[in-house]
Amino acid sequence: MDNKIITLSHGAGGEAMHRLIKELFVKQFSNPRLNPLADAAILKLNEERLAFTTDSYVVKPLEFPGGNIGQLAVCGTINDLVVMGAKPLYLSASFILEEGFPIQILERIVTSMSQTARAAQVEIVTGDTKVVPRGECDGIFINTAGLGMCPLGHGLSKAPLTEGDAVVISGTIGDHGIAILAAREGLALQTTIESDCASLHELIGSVLKESKGVKWMRDPTRGGLAAALTELAESQSCDIFIREAAIPVQEPVRAVCELLGFDPLHLANEGKVVMVIAAGEAERIVELLRAHPLGRAAATIGQIIGGGMGIVRMKTEAGGVRRLHRPAGELLPRIC
Ligand code: MG
């Protein structure tokens, strides 16, 4: 560790966080279930395969256009299970509350957790509540853990990634990041940009039921699409080529990015999935995604290419080619 203290960049989903995880957590905790650093650990118990995940939520502001910290906490954990091909079943919910926090706001947050869980047929079965003195946390922090089952017979394809596999995104990128930024900074925008915060169990379930062509999935949260694709290339030792012009970005998101110098590829999403799909199945799966309200803007954005160096390149809209990296430094702390 170069700097001897934790900085905000250690939580930003980019290079510093990746190194902290690899060089401290994985080094100390190392085991075959943790080491792949997937969205959820896959646990084999007798004949069953379970998916197990956890996430903490510290988003600021607590309520924002398109969601709140509670909805985010339930959706985020459900999504980490479904991108592993699992059916989400049970969640835990732990609350760290600051003395003085209004119970009315807590009620709103907990009500939307309950509604979101119920809509996904997930039960919140255990939890914990701690209260710290005024000033020792910012209102409320929430941790959720999730347990799901990987159903036999469907789920992710076991086939290795090969040249020509398609890289697909389920919709527009950057919506959550810009919604939080706009809400936090009180940006006076012409249109309200809403977070894409959503539970993907139905969207992904509809694809896995119809096709055996999905080889890999990830929800591009902190670090954005760039971090998800870098992770994919490095972990699978494959090279990826994407086309910037094919990546769906809402016009107002693009406008704010241009104004403030953000790259939409680095912004967090909370209701999107990146998929790698066997070449022959890609068109059909994009159609399946587009048939669902959460996948209307789904698009093939590139493909796996030969090389095996673990790098991601992008043909830019200007016509050049640049290499994609994990975002360096801290973009927007407390984005989720
Ligand atoms: Mg994830």
Residues whose N, C-alpha, C, O or C-beta is under 5 A from the ligand:
A	BS01	MG	D39 D80 D219
